[in-house]
Amino acid sequence: MTNALSLSRRLPGLDRVAIALSGLCVVHCLATTVLLALMSAAGGMLVDPIFHEVGLSLAILMGAIALGRGIMQHGYAMPASMGAFGLGIMAGAMHLPHDSSGGEALWTIIGVGLLAFGHDLNRRAGC
């Protein structure tokens, strides 16, 4: 418990950083969709699976640290539950086809929104 409190003092703005990264993810998804519609050759670089796998891995890592720290500090599991739900939707969206239907982007944006909401709940709870 002491180590978690020590870590939380060194990383007080982690939820804000995670919310900002969630916003960047939404911008990425929207930009990819627009680029695919306008310039499919240029958009191909942004839909490379490794780009999404690394992004999801970073989101999971930051979510585990920030939201887990929140549970230890304020004792509320709702922010972490909301964040985990969003991460699950994001992970599921990775298995949808990258095509013009927009389903993958839509589900990713929904997941990112729920993850950002979880981080906001965590921040408001006193982290």
Buried (B, 14 or more C-beta within 10 A) or exposed (E): EEEBEEBBEEBEEBBBEBBEBBEEBBEBBEEBBEBBEEEEEEBEEBBEEEEBEEBBEEBBEBBBBBBBBBBBBBEBEEBBBBBBBBBEBBBEBBEBEBEEEBEBBBBBBBBBBBBBBBBBBBBEBEB
